[in-house]
Amino acid sequence: QVQLVESGGGLVQAGGSLRLSCAASGRTFSQRAMGWFRQSPGKAREFVAVISWGGGRTYYADSVKGRFTISRDSANNTVYLQMNSLEPEDTAVYYCAADKDVYGLVPQRVSQFLYWGQGTQVTVSS
């Protein structure tokens, strides 16, 4: 069992930065890939970024590549999403998620993640 709690969302102007945090509890956190997803009203939840269980591999959606950075601190059971050069199109509820498998590959689909946080709102004004 993994429980996830996101924080760090808020209102920021276009071009600004935010850092999201995801605090995890559970013995298997360090054994699971961790991802960030986002969802806007009326749209499906979409992949943003993922980091492997060991932290050595990361993948990003094309829309955020070069602007967002995912990282993890396994000693403190926390995953981060550093978001720079924010655009109004980045406005969404951001969710942290844990892979359904331990020591698995690096998933990018919603269905491959089992544990989800409650989400944190990010609003980017133009």
Secondary structure as UniProt FT lines:
FT   STRAND          3..7
FT   STRAND          10..13
FT   TURN            14..15
FT   STRAND          18..25
FT   TURN            27..28
FT   HELIX           29..31
FT   STRAND          34..39
FT   TURN            41..42
FT   STRAND          46..51
FT   TURN            53..54
FT   STRAND          58..60
FT   TURN            62..67
FT   STRAND          68..73
FT   HELIX           74..76
FT   STRAND          78..83
FT   HELIX           88..90
FT   STRAND          92..99
FT   HELIX           110..112
FT   STRAND          113..116
FT   STRAND          120..125
//
